[in-house]
Amino acid sequence: MAARKLDIETYNKKRDFSKTREPRGRKLKGKGDSFVVQKHDASRLHWDFRLELDGVLKSWAVPKGPSLDPDEKRLAMRTEDHPLDYGDFEGTIPAGEYGGGTVMLWDQGRWIPDPRKDPSKTIEEGHLHFTLEGERMKGEWVLFRLNPRPGEKGEPWMLKKVTDDFADAGDGDALVDNCVTSVTTGRTMAEIASGEDVWHSDKAAGHKTGRSKKAAGKAPPPFMAPQLATLVDDVPPGAAWIHELKYDGYR
Ligand code: MN
């Protein structure tokens, strides 16, 4: 199969920066270890799961969101690497823009790759094993790539909880059903949707909880749509979903 490039160059190629006010995609130096999950109510609700690696946010769109039940494997469509700036975004993408809808910072924290493996290498091989120190996602998780079906667009992966003290057999959708507010502003999706913007500071907008710590002190970008002009960010119905029913096991 022809490999689909999902790197930061792809992000840039899809955009005309004389027309869009989105940030130019770039890789940053350094060894950050942040992760973020953005609940994105676009044409199809999904949770964008992003891990900082090699100066970008490696990204997957998870239609059903994560589950604490190790028996619940959740489809995660790989999306293009995103610039680190996207990790602070919460707000509304205007109707009519691609991916228009509401974005909530649903979880954030630190991720620790399996110390026995080089994640930059294993992600290319199609698997990542890591520990999350988020507010909602904690403990060990795995991501593993499936073999796309012939003609299938996109790169299907699975996100799965590993059995440990943070796992909860039978959790089902409880994690996403119970956690319905922003981890940085405490707002619901409806409250975010009715807000004018998100890049206000605590004092300027009178918000009690304000922006994420990571964003504090940085000049707000004029507009940051955490969205991709791609077929897979809004997970399409179709062949990829078959995997969710048939895949049994992981590498
Ligand atoms: Mn999205």
Residues whose N, C-alpha, C, O or C-beta is under 5 A from the ligand:
A	BS01	MN	H40 D48 P226 D233
